Amino acid sequence: MLAANPFDLLIDGIAWLLAAIYDLLPPHNLGVSIIVLTCLIMLALFPLTAKQTRSMIAMQKVAPQIKRIQAEFKDDKQKQNEEVMKFYQENKINPLSGCLPLLAQMPVLFALFNVLRHPEKRVPTTGQFSTLYEDLCSGSGKCVPKASFLGIDLFSSLAQKVTIPLLVLVGLVVLASWYQSFQTIQRQRNTSGPDSITQQMKIMTNIAPVMIGVFSINVPAGLPLYWLTSSCWRIGQQHFVLNKFYDDPEYKRVMQESAKDRAKNPKPARAAYQPKKSVADAKPKPASGRVTPAGQRSQPTNKKKKR
C-alpha cells in the first residue's frame, strides 16, 4: 500500500531499513540494528556536515568585511541587509547552510520514534525482511513488541518504568550531549580566544543536555540509544575530521586579528540599574521656615526669647 504522504514514506523507509539490518546482521538484535542504522544515517549526512563546517569557516573569514558593510549602511537597515546578502552571493557563501544537518536529522528522529511506537504497523510483515516482525510479534493475539539490549527494554521509557540500565542510558545521553557542546566551545576558545565565548553559548552548554535528558526520559529507550550513538559519532567526527578544517592558515589569521581587536576595544560594562524617579520625587522639596501671607517663605530665626 502506498504511503499517504511523504512523512509516511520516510517512516516506512526507516522501518524497512531497520528490518533489513536486523535480518542481515547475525546477532539479530534490535539495539545493534539501531546503532548500525544511526551510523549509516550519520555517514549519509557527513557531506552536509562538512559543508556546514566550511560555510561557518568562510563566514568567519569574511567577518571583517561584513562589519565594514554594516558600519557603512548603519542608518539604512534594508540597504545593509541587501549589501550583506549580495556580498554572500558574490563569495558563494550560504549563511543558512549551518542548519542543514540538524534539519535533515530531525525528520529521521521523528520517523524512528513512530517506528518504535508501533513497529507492528511499520516493519515488513511478510517477505525477505520479516524476521524483525516475527521476533517482535511471535505470540498469539495482540502484538506487544518487546526487545532487549544490554538489559534495556527498547520499547519502554524511563517515565513508564525506572530501571538501572535505563538510568545509565539516559545519563550517558546527557553526558555525551554536554561533552559535544563543551568540545565546540573548546575549539572556539582555542581558535578565537576566550573572549569569543558568549554568555549565550555558556547557557546553551548547560541547558541543551538537560532538555535532551528530559526528552530521553519520555520516549522509548530505542530513541535515546539512537541519540547517544549519533552524539558519539559527532564527537569522533569533530575530533578526527572536522578539526582539520580549522587548520586553514587564513582562518587562523582572521581569528587572531579578531581576538586582538576585542582585546583593544573591549565592550563597555553595563551601567548599574538606576530606578526611575517618580513625579513626586522630582518636585523640589520646600525649604524649612514659616510661610508668609504673601506666599513667601521667611528664613527661620534663631533668636532666643527674652525672659
Secondary structure, DSSP 8 states (H G I E B T S, - for coil): ---SSHHHHHHHHHHHHHHHHHHHSTT--HHHHHHHHHHHHHHHHHHHHHHHHHHHHHHHHTHHHHHHHHHHTTT-HHHHHHHHHHHHHHTT--TTGGGHHHHHHHHHHHHHHHHHH-HHHHS-SSSTT-HHHHHHT-SSSS-----EETTEETT--TTT---HHHHHHHHHHHHHHHHHHHHHHHHHHHHH-GGG--HHHHHHHHHHHHHHHHHHHTS-THHHHHHHHHHHHHHHHHHHTGGGGGG-HHHHHHHHHHHHHHHHS-------------HHHHS----SS-B-TTS-B----------
